[in-house]
Amino acid sequence: MIPVTAPMAGVVYQLPAPVGTDVGEGDSVAVLESMKMHVPVPAPRAGRIKEVRVREGDFVEEGDILAFLE
Amino acid sequence: MEQTDRLRAAVERVVAGGPARYHEKLREQGKLFVRDRLRRLLDEDSFVEDGLLARHEDPELAADAVVTGIGRIGGRTVCVMASDATVKAGSWGARTVEKIVRIQEQALRFNVPIVYLVDSAGGRITDQVEMFPGRRHAGRIFYNQVKMSGRVPQVCVLFGPSPAGAAYLPALSDVVIMVDGNASAFLGSPRMAEMVIGEKVDLETMGGARMHCTVSGLGDFLAASEEEAIDLARRWLAYMPDNWRGQPPRGPARPPASATPLSAVVPKDQNTPFNMYRFIEGLVDADSFLEVKREYAPELITGLARLDGQVIGLVANQPAVKGGVLFVDSADKGARFIWLCNAYNIPLLFLADVPGFMIGSRVERQGIIRHGAKMICAVSEATVPKISVIVRKAYGAGLYAMAGPAFEPDACLALPTAQIAIMGPEAAVNAVYYNKIQELPAEERPAFVAAKRAEYAADIDIFRLASELIVDAVVDPDQLRAELIARFAASRGKAETFTERRSPVYPV
């Protein structure tokens, strides 16, 4: 299981890849809103979304786990 | 034996380095012998060696584990120091240190760059009284480096370890090139860490090349092989003058690699990220961009490039990473790169698309204010030709850190997409009208907010700022390259001194 972590503090704006989605390396697993910017969070490698740990609107701190890939 | 024969025999023995078993070990590690490294680094037959006979009477101590001398790179004179890992693992004894100190002094006297090729186990504890504490002992190497910094370029290539005190050698160089998998730098070895603080950690995790190039920021380039590392050192020096009074050498002028017009690279929506590398590719000469610290704090791009053959230093926000927001590490990276360029007469080009410095409790605890102040300090002090281009947003202190109008750029240019403000329209309307918005019935709020945002946008319209002479010009992105070439060419005679004093009190 590979964790996908928040690159910076912010609010979860979108979760375009629900559990079961196959993502390629670099595909957005989440989009954060931070500093009035939309910041995509890319998958560190290709895989399937196993678990999503956050919901839209949640505040996340840098390094928090957003989802797990397998 | 006749004296000449005696010399030839001694030289032959010394240039072969240490015992065969250590040469074998080098091969196993995928490393080159020190003299092969020097052959690749220097122009053919240009090397002239000092101190070759140091400790020659001891068969185990050829040249006392370090090769020093002068040579040429691309026809230009350099001083070199290169560890010999086949001799006592490249460790430092009394003669080793004296040889290093002397070649540094020579680089300063001749006003030429120095290259350190490091692969060393550090100081010989058994010889410590002769090499560690005294006036011309190991400490003097670092003292000299500080004195040389900003006078002559110092390039450090790490092929193997650079432990304990020797770790300051890369830290005090202008640039550090590390060979992935073999290079490392650490104050205490993993064995020492386990003994002294009880930590169990492997060498690569604690002080490996990849860690230093991605996390600590000690490394500037992560090279896949020794050959690549040495070629990078040669390439680096092609952008550097011989010393602080010289100009960086001109290269051949080439059109940009990308034919995509810059106007097509920047999205209109301020909140949509784009890739600043595409913008740089469309702006600078093809194949000229040498990125520094690519893997470290990638929300800020720093690197050397050529514009119509002329060397420039680029500092660019990367909106594709963390929205281009400046963090503690990116401010640190930016400050150091600006200091480098200012030291060696390299004109600075800033490409701004920055929502500001990061906010929040985590970065405050990390000292975002003082690290940001450090970058602002470096930008202020830079008296080399300096042009700021506001590509898109430049909000808050982000404008200051990217050489905004108050920081004495020779020109502050805006693209038509530029937006300069204390903060963006969304944040500003919330900040100014927070109470008012709360008082309104819910159904009236969106219209009110939209109207106020439109008002705000009109207030900070870039054409208005041009009319007020806040920016010096609004430039068509497709004309930007031509305009920058003309402006940098015009600023070549610039000879400014920031101010007279002994030293500023740096925020670090």
Interface residues (C-beta under 8 A of the other chain):
Chain A: P7 M8 A9 S34 M35 K36 M37 H38 V39 P40 E61 E62
Chain B: N271 T272 P273 P319 V321 K322 G323 G324 V325 F327 P355 G356 M358 I359 G360 R362 M423 G424 E426 A427
